[in-house]
């Protein structure tokens, strides 16, 4: 089996950066060994027999291992970029906020990436050219501090975590465009972060000054005002912030105050009656650059509150320098003769020091401990000079990453303008509410600056539509003094009552954001191992609307598993129906015979479900919990029809394929297997991802709505009531009797046997106009 990862960790970081080799530094990684293995143990073959007994219970692990093995044979690193692939399809840029490689995925990650993947898969099926990339916000304090604690170089720790998280993402079948993968800590990325700094410096929007700053005594670095909470504590370490007089670097974000505020307004409602194409395009672009009616109201309010206005300005220039090693080096040289000198772009990237294998170097929290690296030559006078030892705030890395995804292999410039004009803005941006101020504000600022600097087509707002998903919360147990209790020390009665087993004390139960300190976290890997990826994904989508908090209840996830079992049984019933060689009724022209009333009703429900679920996937609410509920209703109706023998093969196949297509964005393993089994039974080919999203056929099939009821009696005893389409009113008695016998044959035979009488001659009694 081919590995899912395009390169090993050792290959990734073992070479020095050059135009043809995008590596990070010479670090000895001989003690590390990584493989990309599936989370299920798999056999070399997967039996494909359609024995009806195998459909009693859905074999989650076997099916998911099978499809992950199939998907893993595609080496995505060799695929062309989506943005380099010519296509006449409309573009759809679907983006989720990229993660810190802090160790392992948490359930919040699973939720946001499940939402993102469902939308990406839907839009691919629905005819769009989709860009859905993934990367790593890899610099910063969390990884660096953890590396120091473990006495491991920060690059080694970071890439180790990336390998772990990437494996977990792939186990959940997230269909990211991995050929667009980027790492903010690699020189081929941070070269252009440095170039962005130089562009701002050249535009007089970047400066250094001495001022009173916020100093974190634990993390040993300066913090921006935005990174200090209302209690004067660090957003990261929780330490009480101290004031220090220091010389620091700033971006002049205040120069864009008016533009940042203007973008938060709703689009102007023009009274102009012009309908020219140019006017329409201009109006459309203007609407995209106004967020007031597209972003969540609370996010708009938070941004306005942070920025202030002309009478009460609150926004300060962005303090971007940090006194830490693990960040993008600031491309400035200090010369005793020439002063502050920017590094020429031809000399970027300024690489981080490479000799970081010793314990002493690992514990050097800033670049000031690397004297040999600091010594350099002035670009102007060629005399001795010293490098700037501060690194950049990681919010700079994330303020433009969405642009680099589009042109991630460009070695000559930050991006190609034509590509940005084609693919920007992002169509759907998904992430946590905790980034509602800083990340979004800084990204909007950089987008506005680059729009002017690079001559873009008025792309002023990078994220016209923002979906902020709610927190994933865990059931939390606290003593009366507010201290948290581990789950293993709790007897939970499940009815809002729990006691601590060691003391008998009754505990306070609440739902709170998952965290290690509260002992309420859930390991996604363990959940997937127990329940499967599809069941986990479905539960994430079903438990609550995206914008609301999701209360994780392990006991409730079984409902999704049961639903997959029911659908699996439906597939088995279809195969049984097909294998009984039951003849479908055709008319002389070879087309489908008129639908029975029950078939028409089933197709009508199917089409209504397609319509409703399509509307959900188109947004803006994205209530996937309702979509899954709609599919459950349809599958219940379908189960009754197919188990009762009321549905012919071609109708059952049509419904089952539509169900599979609608499930595919949410449960890709299951849907892929259903599609494959249908192809095998019907002698067809093609993978489900090559198909199209089902179309609504209400007008065509809605006309076949039932219009007549046929009561079947034997000797005065009612056998059944059959609903039939109105066309049957015009059929002759003999033809009508044959169709009724087909529909109620088993029940009719049972009644005749019970009465001990022969079938006799049927008599048709028509009432009214029928």
Helices and strands as residue ranges (DSSP letters): H 9-13, G 52-55, H 60-72, G 76-78, G 82-84, E 90-96, H 107-125, E 128-131, E 135-136, H 141-149, H 154-171, G 178-180, E 182-183, H 187-202, E 206-216, E 221-223, G 225-227, E 242-251, G 253-256, H 257-262, H 277-288, H 297-307, E 318-319, E 321-322, E 332-335, E 339-342, G 345-347, H 359-362, G 367-369, H 371-374, E 375-377, E 384-387, E 391-392, H 394-397, H 401-404, G 405-407, H 417-423, E 428-432, G 433-435, H 438-454, E 466-469, E 472-478, G 487-489, E 490-492, E 498-500, E 508-513, G 516-518, H 524-531, H 533-542, E 550-551, G 554-557, H 558-579, H 597-618, H 624-643, H 649-664, H 668-682, G 688-690, H 698-702, E 706-714, E 717-725, G 726-730, H 733-755
